[in-house]
Amino acid sequence: MKIERIDLYYISMPLVSPFGTSFGTQLQRDCLILALHSEGLTGWGECVATNDPGYSYETAVTAWHILSDFLIPAVLGKELNEPEQLQGWLRKVRGHPLAKATLDQAAWDITAQRDGLSLAQKLAQPYPEGSRECVKVGVSIGTQPSIAQTMDVIAKHLGEGYGRIKLKIKPGWDIKMVWQARNTFPDVPIMLDANSAYTLDDAIIFQSMDELDFLMIEQPLGYDDIYDHSQLRPQIKTPLCLDESIHSAEHARYAIALQACDIINIKPTRVSGWTEARKIHDLGVAHGLGLWVGGMLETGVGRAAQLAMASLPGISLPGDISATARYYENDIATPFYLNAEDSTITVPTGLGLGIELDMARLKEVTLKQESFA
């Protein structure tokens, strides 16, 4: 398939409610949407780099620059046989995994369409078990104005049918809040996400939570750290999960060698795309790690690709892939709904991502658009 044209959209959409983490609070989400055209087909990708360099050094603005000036020129006119080729073409650009993942997702989407497969089916081709029809999901709750309001928000989402809760923590917003959550909801699976807000000196904070039977503590220490996590892990009983530290299968291998974690949050966008994410999946399965798929407030474009990744057989824990209405009143693509009876979302079965883009809505929320041919 010759890559004939690529369209790039810079979009901005308001969130249904403010989303707070240790990085700050988001009221609206900027991101990039990419369309890759070949042989009458269109593959879609979403760049999850957002307004500011909190979670990652990349932003929507820097990703636009890297894509338009370097990555898109590196692939235009090339013959794409399989999506795994793409990473070789992009190798001259160091870093910028979120930008690279945008093209990677589009390549997986368009080649799955060509092959008459859903993205989940194409990703699952190496595995005799195939992909799941539905995936277990949970909801991620940002920091709230008070502990009482946090309990209300948890109760609201449990009432909607979500079976697993993730709570954002940070210094000063941790011990009292999580103890209250466990006392109020003694049987609910709860995980904590620190987004790199602590240091090794804070081990006593996590030790004080050990008896609360949380699913995991996610990325408590430095965003680029593996070693200190390997020192923290033997000091606590709660399973330790790495997120921001894992930017490639090589980083996952380092973490395994150092025994730095029990669980890895596989975000395909954080590791340059679905090709590398599947390598991490295979590595985690081989070493008995818990695996799950995290989220970045994606539109339906990115959410569909997340669900495909989460459908792979080695994914063992509920992902952060909430229904569309959790973040957007009016999305740009086919909405996703929670199956409240079992806290799952159904994986799309249509070709590729299996979604329809609302082009009128995409135009409404687009701040800038450019085509490359």
C-alpha positions, 0 to 999 in steps of 0.5 A: 500500500503506497502512503499517498496522503496524510491529513493532520488535525489539531483539535480541542474539546471540553471535558465533561468535568475537570480531571485532576492529577499530580500534574494539575487539572485539565478542563479541556483536552487538546490532541492531534488526529491523523488520517493516512490514505492509501488505495481508497482506505483511510487509517486513523491515529490519535496523538495523546500529547495534550496541552502541557508537558506534565505526563510527557515532555511532548505536547500537542504543539511539539507533536505537530512540529515533529509529525509535520516536519520529520515523521510524515515526510519520512513515510510519505510515498513509501510502500506499506506492507505491514505496520511493523515496517513503520518503526524502521522508517521513523528511527532517525527521530530520537524519542517523541513516542507519542508522535510516532504512535499516531502514525503507528496506529493509523498504519495498524488500522489501514492494514487491518482494513486491507486484510479484512480484519478488525484491529483486535484480530490483526494484533492477535494473529500470533496468539492461538487464543485470539482476542477477547470480545469484551474487555474488563474496564474501570474508571480513573478518578482525578483529585477532588476538592474534598474526601467526601466528594471523592466518596460521592464520585466513587459511589456514582461510578460504581452505580453506573456499573464500573467494577474497578476504581483508580484514585489519583494520589499526591503528597497531602492527598493520600493516606486519609483519602485512601483509608476512607475509600477502603473503609467506605467501599471495603470490597471494591477493587481499588488501585492508586496512581501517583504519577511520579509524585513521590520519592523513595523517602516516602516509603512509609506512606505506602507501607501505611496502605499495605493492609488496605488490599489495593490492586496496585500502586502505579508509578509512585516514584520518578517518571524516568526511574526504574532503579528506585522502584526496585528498591521500593518494591521489597519494602511494600506489600501492595503490588507495584506498577510501572507506567511512565518509566516504560518507554519500550520493550527494552525498558520493560526488560530492564524493569524485569531484570531489576525486579522493579515491578509486579505489573506494567501499564501498557500504553501503546501511545507511550511506547511509540505504538502498537508494534512495541506494545505487543512486544511488551505484552509478550515479555510480560506474559513470559515473565508472569507480570500483571498487564493492563492498558491505561488511558489518556482521555482519548477520543473514540479514535484512540479508545478503539485502538486501546480496546484492541490492545486490551483484548489480547490474551495476556492482559490480566487486569481491568484497563482505564478505558471508560465509556465515551460519556465519562469524558466527552458529551459529543465525541468525534467518533462512534461512542463506546458504552459500558456493559454495566452488568459486568464492567466491560466494554465490547471490542469493535468488530468492524474492519480496522478500528471499527468506528465511524468518524463524525467529520462534521464534529471533527471540523467543529473542534479543529483549530488547525488542519494540514494535508501532506502529499 
